[in-house]
Amino acid sequence: MRIDLNITPPTATSQENKVATINGKQVHYKSARAKQTFRTLQAALRPYIPDAPLDGPIRLVTEWRFPRGKSHKDGEWRITRPDTDNLVKALKDVMTRLGFWVDDSRVCCELISKTWSDRPGITIIYERIGGETRDTTL
C-alpha cells in the first residue's frame, strides 16, 4: 500500500516527552507539540485506514520531504533534526492506533529518508513480506 500525504511533515517527535513530579513521583507526559504531531498524523492517515490490520512481517518505507528554504536545494538530504528514527516512531504509533497493522513490532524492515523539497509531504509504503526467514547475507 502506498500513501502520499500532502502535509508539511511535523518536526515534533515522541522523544519530546515531559516529566513532572506529582506527590513525589515522576510522571511522563507528551508535550503539546508532540500531541499536535499525533493529531496531525491521525487526521492525515484516517482516510487510508485499511479494512483489516496487517499481521506478520511488514516492510515500511517512509520518505519525509520538508519545505526547503533559500539555503537548500530541492531533493537535498536534510541532515538536521529531527532524527529519522524519532520521526518514524510517532508515525508507527499512530498507524498502530488506527489499525494499519496489529502492532508496530511487526515492522521488520524499514527504510527512512528525509530531504528538503519544493513539494513537502510524507510518502508511506507498507506491505506484508513473505516467508518466515530471509537470507541474512549482505
N, C-alpha and C positions, 0 to 999 in steps of 0.2 A: 504494500500500500504506500502511495506517495501523497504527501500533504504539503501544499505550498501555502504558508501563512504570510499574507501581505501586511505584516505589522513591523514596527520598529522593535527589534529584539530587546527585551528588558535586560538591564545590567545588574539588577539586584539578584542575589542568589540565596540559596538555603543556608549558606555559610554566615549570613548576616544575622544570625540569631542573637537575641539579647538575653542577659541574665539579670535577675533581680533577687534580692534576699527578702523572703517573707517568713516571718516567725522563725528566723534563724536558719532557714533552709533555702538553698539556691533553686530558683525556678527559671527554666529556659522557655523563651517565647520568641515568636517571629517578629522581626522588625516591621514597621509599617511599609517600608519599601519591599520587603520580601512578600508580605501579604498581597501587595498590589501586583507583584510579578505573578503570583499564583492566580489571582483573579483575571489578569490579562491573558495568561496562557489558557486557563479554563474557558474563557469566553471565545477565544480564537479556535480552540480544538473541539468545542461542543458539537458543531455541525458534522464532525467527522467520526463521532463515536460509532464503533462497529456494532453489529447485531450481537456478537458474542466475543468475549475476550480470547485472545490467543493464549495457548498454553504450549509448553515445550520450549526448546531453544529458539531464541529470537535474535536476529541481526538488526541493529539500529544504526542508521546513518543520519547525521544531522549537519546541516550547513547553516551557520549563523552569519547573516550579512548585515553589518552595521552601517548606518548612514555615514558617508565619508565627509570629511571637512576639506578645506583647501589644501591641507598638507599631505593628503593621501590620494592615491590613485585607485580607480575602480578595480576591484579584484585583488588589491594588495592585502597581504596577510595582516591581520590585526594581532600585534604582539604585546598588547597591553591587557590589563584586567578587564573583565573577569576571566578567570581560567576556564578552559573548556570543560573540565570535569565538574566544576561548580555550575556552569550553565546547564549542562545536560542533567544534572541531579534534580534540579527543580522541574525540568520538563518531564523526566521519567516519573517523578512523584505525582505530577498532575495527570499524566497518561494512565498511571495505575489507578488513581482515584476515579477517573472517568470510565474505566473498564476497557481500555485498549488491549490489555493483557492481564493475566491472572495476578502477576506480581512482577515488579521490575527486576527481581532476582532471575527471571527467565531470560533477560538480555545477556547473552553470552559473547556477543561480538559487537564492537562499536567502532565507528569512525566519526570523528567530530572535527569540523573545521570552522574557523571564524575569519572573516575578511571584512574589509571596507568596501562599500558598494554604492553605486548610484541607484540601485533598486533594493532597499533594505527588506529583510524578511527572514523567515526561517523555513528551510526545506527539511522535511522529515520523511525518511523512508524506513519502514519497518516490515519485517517478514519473518515467518517461521522458517528455520533452516532445518534440513533433514538430517537424519542419522543420529545415532547415539554417541558416535565418536568422530573424530576428524584426524587427518594426518597432521601431526604436530611439527613436521619439518618445515623450515622456512625457506 
